[in-house]
Amino acid sequence: MQRMNLSQKQMQKLSPQQIQLMKLLQITTADLDSRIEEELEVNPALEKGEEEEKEEFEQEKEDTKEEDEYKDEFDVDDYFSDDDEFPDYKTYNNNSSPDDENKTIPIEVGVSFHESLKKQLGIKKLNEKDEKVGLQIIGSVDDDGYLRREIANIVNDLAFGQNVMVEEDKVLEILSIVQSFDPSGVAARDLRECLLIQLKAKDSTPPIRFAVKILDENFDLFTKKHYSKLRKIYNLEEDELKSVVDEILKLNPKPGGGYSGGKTKIQQYITPDFTIKNNDGDLELLLNMRNAPALQVSRSFKDMLQTYKATKEASKKQKDEVMFIKQKIDAAKWFIDAIRQRQQTLMLVMRAILDMQKEFFLTGDETNLKPMILKDIADKVDLDISTVSRVANSKYVQTEFGMIKLKYFFSESMTNSDGEEVSTREIKSILQDIIADEDKKKPFSDQKLMELLAKEGYPIARRTVAKYREQLNIPVARLRKEL
């Protein structure tokens, strides 16, 4: 027998404003301008203008309380649903000088990678059917320059998408034409083919010929750097093999990746979210809000609300209009308030980071970085760890030593041989220096690296050395070996 029971339990539900603030904390200064324009478009009650005085903003809250005629019929909670939430961005802050007139971030423009390939295809005198095959191939090339789609799938794409019936041999024939385009190596189906295409486009010299043979016949041996086996197989002296390897290392493994006009590879200019200035040992922290205009609630919307308030008898249509106006005004106020909170939170977190890493910001010496995790900052500013994480994510600070990602300052700690607590980043830096100075003909094993670090005063396990090496994207000794 089924029974129905009532029970009470506490649940935390985030308000739309809290959700909006969390989203705002994640975005960067570089995304600011477009995000503001997006919000201005969706909310007519929000407009650019001088920042409202605090007294006026508080007065608006009082005006809302005085709307006795409608307060029973229009509850603020009723105005909002998930569909009413607006995306995130920042607002005005007076950190920039009046002389700072340039409000644009330059981006590199040009012919895109795929457009360049299409232009080269157009130069070839192909019939209509072959040209469609070529365009299908180009459309399947990714931004690194590789053709990741199987030939059989391209045949099906042409048949079902364009009603073009071709055999795989025809696709391969047109593919060979596309592979002759610039940049060299484009439309290869894997790294081996990419490198071979580039080599075959070069003048035939002994090193080039051996490079082609090695990649064609023993690609795995080459990638695993089994040089002694290669010398034996091809009867090469050490200097001869070195010339061959040098030719291969000159090749581009991502022919589309460095293309200046690539569809998604257009050069991006990082905009710092913070700036730290060193004024004779006095560190000044600034929040970059240069591209953010002042935002305010539209005066016309407020006037319309006042007009409806003065109406003694409101029709259903007028009540609906009032609800719409109030919804948009409240959304604008919520947004402006969320941006103000965002600015305060960003400065609060960055100030805590600055205080903990002051020695680094004064000297730029990586060994002065203190161990610091998200919880350290969260405890210091009395915020949730997830909030600090959102602030640190994808944010940059401009210092006199260059632009640095905030996540750079966070690291675990360990105790050195003197009993001092040091940052793991310090150990990684020393590990990197040791590997950079090693004899590349006889690179250090992880065991040897462990011993060398211990001599420097950092007694860590071999597996920890391996972990730090991998985090630094440094390969094992065998793969670091050079001729």
LUMZA-234993 format. One record per residue (C-alpha): x, y, z; residue in one letter. Coordinates in steps of 0.1 Angstrom, whole numbers, plus 5000, padded with zeros to 4 digits. Layout:
% LUMZA-234993
XYZA;...
//
This chain:
% LUMZA-234993
500050005000M;501450334989Q;501450635013R;502150995007M;504251185033N;505251545035L;508751625046S;510851935049Q;514451975040K;516852265035Q;518152325000M;520352604987Q;519152764956K;521253014938L;519553344929S;519753474893P;522153744906Q;524453484922Q;524553284890I;525253594870Q;528053694894L;529653344891M;529653374853K;531053724854L;533953604876L;535053354849Q;535353584819I;538453784810T;538954154801T;539454054765A;535853934763D;534454244780L;533454474752D;531554224731S;529854094762R;528654434772I;527254494737E;525354164739E;523654264772E;522854614759L;521054454730E;518954214750V;517954464777N;516554794765P;516454924801A;520254914802L;522255184785E;525655344784K;526155654803G;527755814834E;527855584864E;524855644887E;525555814921E;525055584950K;522255814964E;520255784932E;520755404931F;519455384967E;516555604958Q;515455364931E;515255094957K;512955314978E;510855394947D;510355024942T;509154984978K;506555264973E;504755094944E;501854994966D;499354964938E;501354684922Y;503354524950K;500754244956D;500354164920E;504054164909F;506453974930D;510154014919V;510553634920D;507853604894D;509753814869Y;512553584865F;513053234851S;516053044838D;515353194803D;515653544817D;519253514828E;521753714809F;525353614801P;528353764819D;530754064816Y;532154364835K;531454734838T;533055074843Y;535855134867N;537955444869N;541355284866N;542255434832S;543555774825S;541456034805P;544256024779D;543455654772D;541255704741E;542055374723N;539355134733K;539954864707T;542154554709I;543954494676P;543554164660I;545354024630E;543253994598V;543953834565G;542853554542V;541953254562S;543652914559F;540752744542H;540153044519E;543753024508S;543352654499L;540152734480K;541952994460K;544652754451Q;542052504440L;540452764418G;543652804399I;543652444389K;541652374357K;539352114372L;535852024359N;532852094381E;532651754396K;536351734405D;536252084420E;533351974443K;535551684454V;538351924461G;536152164481L;534851874501Q;538451764509I;539352124519I;536352154541G;537451834559S;540951974567V;541252084603D;542952394615D;546252214620D;546252124583G;545351754586Y;542751554568L;541251364597R;538151224578R;538450884562E;538350874524I;535250644524A;533450894546N;534251174522I;532750964493V;529650924514N;529551304522D;529651384485L;526951134477A;524451224504F;525251584508G;525851704472Q;524551414451N;528051374436V;528951004430M;532650934430V;534950644437E;537650644464E;540350654437D;538950984424K;539051134459V;542651014463L;543551174429E;542151514440I;543651474474L;547151454458S;546451784441I;545351944474V;548451804491Q;550552004466S;549252334479F;550852574503D;551652544531P;553652224523S;552351924542G;548652034541V;545851774539A;548151494552A;546351214570R;548951164597D;552251304608L;554351064588R;552551164556E;552851534565C;556551514569L;557051304538L;555051554517I;557351834529Q;560551634523L;559551534487K;558951894479A;562551974487K;565651934464D;566951584464S;570151564485T;571651264503P;570251374537P;566751434522I;566751104504R;567750914536F;565151114556A;562451004531V;563550644534K;563750654572I;560250804576L;558850574550D;560350254562E;561150304599N;558950584612F;558550424647D;562250384652L;562750754644F;560050884667T;561450664695K;564950794688K;566550454683H;569350624664Y;571850334669S;569450104651K;568950344623L;572650394618R;573050014616K;570149964592I;571150244568Y;574950214573N;575350574583L;578050754603E;576950954633E;577451294615D;575551164585E;572551054606L;572751394624K;572351574590S;569351354583V;567651424616V;568351794613D;566451804580E;563451634596I;563451864626L;563252164602K;559852044590L;556552174602N;554351914620P;551352144619K;551252314585P;547952494592G;548652584628G;551052874621G;549153014592Y;548553384599S;545153384584G;543953054599G;540253024606K;540752974643T;544553054644K;544353434640I;546853584664Q;545253674697Q;546453964718Y;546253884755I;544754174775T;545854174812P;543054174837D;545254334864F;548354564864T;550854584892I;553154884892K;556354904913N;556655264926N;560055244943D;559054934963G;555455044968D;553354804947L;550154944932E;547354714920L;545054824892L;542054644877L;541854684840N;538454814830M;539555024801R;537154884775N;534054884798A;531755184795P;529655314824A;526255144825L;523055284839Q;519355214840V;517555384811S;515855714822R;513055654797S;512155324814F;512155474848K;509855754835D;507455504820M;507255324853L;506455644871Q;503755724846T;502055384851Y;502355434889K;500355754886A;497555574867T;494655514891K;492955234872E;495255004852A;493954774825S;495354414821K;497454534792K;498954814813Q;499654574841K;501454344816D;503454644804E;504354734840V;505654384846M;507754394815F;509254734824I;509954624860K;511554304848Q;513954484826K;514754754851I;515354494878D;517554294854A;519554604846A;520054684883K;520954324890W;523454324862F;525154654873I;525254534909D;526754204899A;529454384879I;530254594909R;530554284931Q;532754124904R;535154414905Q;535354404943Q;535854024943T;538554044916L;540454304935M;540054124968L;541453804955V;544253964935M;545254184965R;545553864986A;547753704959I;549854024958L;550254014996D;551353654996M;553753674967Q;555054034973K;558653924972E;558153784937F;556454094924F;559354304938L;562154094924T;560753874896G;562753584911D;560853254908E;562653114938T;560853384959N;557453234950L;555753104982K;553752774982P;550152884977M;547052684970I;543452804963L;542452734999K;545152975012D;543553264993I;539953145000A;540753155037D;542453485035K;539553665018V;536753455033D;535453325000L;534652984987D;537452794969I;535352774937S;535053154937T;538753194939V;539252934912S;536853134889R;538853454895V;542153274888A;540953094857N;542253244824S;543153574841K;546453754835Y;548454024855V;550854264838Q;554054314858T;557354474851E;558654124844F;556054044818G;552453924816M;551753624839I;548753394842K;547253394877L;547353014879K;551153044877Y;551253164913F;549552864927F;551652564937S;552052294964E;554752304990S;557452075002M;560252085028T;563852115017N;566951975034S;567152285056D;563652225069G;562252525050E;558952515032E;559452584995V;557152594964S;557152304941T;557452564913R;560952644926E;561852274923I;560452254888K;562452564878S;565752404891I;564852074874L;564252254841Q;567652424844D;569452094851I;567851934821I;568652234799A;572352214808D;572651834804E;574751674777D;572051584751K;574151294739K;573851144774K;570751294790P;570051234827F;567750954838S;565051034863D;567250854889Q;570151084881K;567851384882L;566651284916M;570251264929E;571151604914L;568151764930L;569051604964A;572451774961K;570752104956E;568852054988G;565551904974Y;565251544985P;562351414965I;561451064952A;562250944916R;558450914908R;558051274919T;560851384896V;559051194868A;555751374877K;557351714877Y;559151644844R;555851534828E;554151854841Q;556852054824L;556251864791N;559851724791I;560151374776P;562151094791V;565951074787A;565750844757R;563651094738L;565851384748R;568851224733K;570451404704E;573351314680L;
//
